[in-house]
Structure formats: structure tokens, C-alpha cells
Amino acid sequence: METLIPISLFLMIATIIVTPVYLSYLSRTKELETLSKFAESSVENREVLLKLIQRPSLPRNDLRKGLVLLAIAIPIIIGGLVDGSVMVSIVLGGIPLLIGLAYVYMAKSAEPTQRDMPN
């Protein structure tokens, strides 16, 4: 029973990370299929083609990634501090913590463009 807890923790973290990556992969695959259909049919609709080709990085995407990484890092650090293995918790939790803080900083420092603002 004691081994089930760490295994479930790592499975949960893996699921949280892998699921969005897989879903974005499926979305991108559908976009590329649509793009190839447009190329085969030689339809001249530049606006749709440009939307499919361009993948803008929105500040809200960076904020979302940063918050997920912070949500992973903070419990790892707290758990290590409670358990007494300070160095291990700082190493394992520090990496996603710093990357998450960088994403949050980039999202907050990015100037909102016309595309980001609600209509």
C-alpha cells in the first residue's frame, strides 16, 4: 500500500503533462490534414491558409503552462521539506518552479496585442 502512493503521484503528474501535449498533437494533425486538402484542391483562400500555417504564442498559453508547472513544483518542494529531504526536494521541485516562474513572467510582461483582446 505504501508503494501505491508514490506510483499514483508519478502517474498523476505524467497524466497532467502528457494529456495536453497529446491533445495539441491531435489538433495540429487535423490542421495539417486540412492544409493538405487545400493544397490538393488548389483553392485560393489565403486567410484560411494563413491561419492554419501561423501558430501564435499567446500570453494566456504561457500563463497556463507556468501555472501548471508551479502547481507541480510547489507540492514537491513542500513534500520534501516535510519529509526532511530538503536537497532532493529543492532539486526536483526547483526545476519546474523556475521554468514555471519564467513562463508566468513572460505572460505578464507580454504586451497584449489586438488578437489577445476580447472582441
C-alpha positions as CSV (number, residue, x, y, z in Angstrom):
1,M,0.0,0.0,0.0
2,E,2.9,2.4,0.7
3,T,4.3,1.9,-2.8
4,L,0.9,2.7,-4.3
5,I,1.1,6.4,-3.2
6,P,4.3,7.3,-5.0
7,I,3.4,5.4,-8.1
8,S,0.0,7.2,-8.2
9,L,1.7,10.5,-7.7
10,F,4.0,10.0,-10.7
11,L,1.2,8.7,-12.8
12,M,-0.9,11.7,-12.0
13,I,1.9,14.1,-12.8
14,A,2.6,12.2,-16.1
15,T,-1.1,12.4,-17.0
16,I,-1.2,16.1,-16.3
17,I,1.8,16.7,-18.6
18,V,1.1,14.1,-21.3
19,T,-2.6,14.8,-21.9
20,P,-2.3,18.4,-23.1
21,V,0.6,17.5,-25.3
22,Y,-1.3,14.7,-26.9
23,L,-4.4,16.8,-27.4
24,S,-2.4,19.6,-29.1
25,Y,-0.8,16.9,-31.3
26,L,-4.2,15.7,-32.4
27,S,-5.3,19.3,-33.1
28,R,-2.2,20.1,-35.1
29,T,-2.6,16.8,-37.1
30,K,-6.2,17.8,-38.1
31,E,-4.9,21.3,-39.1
32,L,-2.2,19.7,-41.3
33,E,-4.7,17.4,-42.9
34,T,-6.9,20.4,-43.7
35,L,-3.9,22.2,-45.1
36,S,-3.0,19.3,-47.3
37,K,-6.6,19.1,-48.6
38,F,-6.4,22.8,-49.5
39,A,-3.1,22.2,-51.3
40,E,-4.6,19.3,-53.3
41,S,-7.7,21.1,-54.3
42,S,-5.8,24.3,-55.2
43,V,-8.4,26.5,-53.7
44,E,-7.3,30.1,-53.3
45,N,-8.4,31.1,-49.8
46,R,-5.3,32.8,-48.3
47,E,-6.9,33.8,-45.0
48,V,-7.7,30.2,-44.0
49,L,-4.3,29.0,-45.1
50,L,-2.5,31.7,-43.2
51,K,-4.5,30.8,-40.0
52,L,-3.5,27.2,-40.4
53,I,0.1,27.9,-41.0
54,Q,0.7,30.6,-38.3
55,R,0.8,29.3,-34.7
56,P,0.9,32.4,-32.5
57,S,2.1,32.1,-28.9
58,L,-0.5,33.8,-26.8
59,P,0.3,35.1,-23.3
60,R,-2.5,33.1,-21.8
61,N,-0.9,29.9,-23.1
62,D,2.4,30.9,-21.4
63,L,0.4,31.7,-18.2
64,R,-1.3,28.3,-18.4
65,K,1.9,26.4,-18.8
66,G,3.6,28.4,-16.0
67,L,0.7,27.8,-13.6
68,V,0.7,24.0,-14.3
69,L,4.5,23.9,-13.7
70,L,4.1,25.9,-10.4
71,A,1.3,23.5,-9.3
72,I,3.6,20.6,-9.9
73,A,6.7,22.2,-8.2
74,I,5.2,23.6,-5.1
75,P,3.8,20.3,-3.7
76,I,7.1,18.6,-4.5
77,I,9.1,21.2,-2.6
78,I,6.7,21.2,0.4
79,G,6.6,17.4,0.5
80,G,10.3,17.2,0.5
81,L,10.6,19.8,3.3
82,V,8.0,17.9,5.4
83,D,9.8,14.6,4.8
84,G,13.2,16.1,5.7
85,S,15.0,15.6,2.4
86,V,15.5,19.3,1.7
87,M,18.1,19.0,-1.0
88,V,16.2,16.4,-3.1
89,S,13.0,18.5,-2.9
90,I,14.8,21.6,-4.0
91,V,16.4,19.9,-6.9
92,L,13.3,18.0,-8.1
93,G,10.9,20.9,-7.4
94,G,13.2,23.7,-8.3
95,I,13.5,23.0,-12.0
96,P,9.7,23.1,-12.7
97,L,9.5,26.0,-10.3
98,L,12.0,28.2,-12.2
99,I,10.6,27.2,-15.6
100,G,7.0,28.0,-14.3
101,L,8.1,31.3,-12.9
102,A,9.7,32.2,-16.3
103,Y,6.5,31.3,-18.1
104,V,4.4,33.4,-15.7
105,Y,6.8,36.3,-16.0
106,M,6.8,36.1,-19.8
107,A,3.0,36.0,-19.8
108,K,2.7,39.1,-17.5
109,S,5.4,41.1,-19.3
110,A,4.0,40.5,-22.8
111,E,2.1,43.4,-24.2
112,P,-1.4,42.5,-25.2
113,T,-1.9,42.6,-29.0
114,Q,-5.2,43.2,-30.9
115,R,-5.5,39.4,-31.3
116,D,-5.3,38.8,-27.5
117,M,-8.0,41.3,-26.6
118,P,-11.6,40.2,-26.3
119,N,-13.9,41.5,-29.1
